Amino acid sequence: MSINKVFILAAGLGSRMGSLGKSLPKVLWPIFERPMLDLEIEFWKDRGGEEFYINLHHQVEKIQSQSFLHNSKIHLLLEPELLGVGGAIYNLKRNFIDMDKIILSTSDQFFHLEIEEVRKDGENLENYSVFLYSIPTQKWQKHNGIKVNKEDELCDILAPEAIEDTVYPTYSGLSLLDVNSLENKNGPQSFFGTIANYREKKIKVKPIDQFYWDFGTFDRYVNHTEKIWEILIKEESAAESFVNFLVQKGAVNLSQVQGTGYNSENYSIYSIGQGFIIGIGMNQSHLIECLAELKIEPSISRGVVFSGAFHAQSS
């Protein structure tokens, strides 16, 4: 069964992106030369997505102005009040009465899932209203854990302090849903209190054990961008599916890869010594000039330069 409708959650405040998240909506942060949300849409198009629904709350006008969203197949749902994940899904159901089965995705993660795998997993919605994907997390990250029974069905949500293991499964933010099976609710709603309430519904869980690309916090954005650049420098992009995806979609121009980083008109990387600095909206020469003006030592600094300010990585 093919699922061709994708709901991308994009209403967050960007607080995990540090001070820069207040001025640049996270979904517009570039992964090299294309915005994160733009690439998320392209990613799901390659996996059968045809209709896209995106909820917005923070800095709506900046996001709405993006040309890649001006498409009859892309539908924006504005949330004057943050509804939470559960409330956003009920809002989707109210606004699009013909909604049936959907892929629910974050706007800042990319998983190793192929179209045939998604199609096969969607067959589980004949027996379950919700199909969740889990990923491993480390205890220091303080994510809630999920517990499954012998049938790989969700049976408990565990607070991190109640978990003894240093590595355990957590919800990835990615799921398949049968929206038709949901009742109607208004206002803010939690995901596990309503949509995926394991006390009232059978919820299937499948682990994703492979490495995935995560740009959801400032530090992860810097670290995973550096991983991509390292792959490009080693000329191994064809061997890594996500980096190859970036090249194929024009987010990465291989001719702009240099020994010291990446250099195009509106995006650059400068890497020297232990430093790794991303310049958003500037070429490498402008980036280096900004670092000098800001008295930033590039060989030991890590972070992002945007609108004349340096935003340092915390780890």
Summary of the structure (lengths in Angstrom):
residues: 315
radius of gyration: 20.2
end to end distance: 43.3
largest distance: 60.9
contacts: 990
relative contact order: 0.14
helix: 34%
strand: 29%
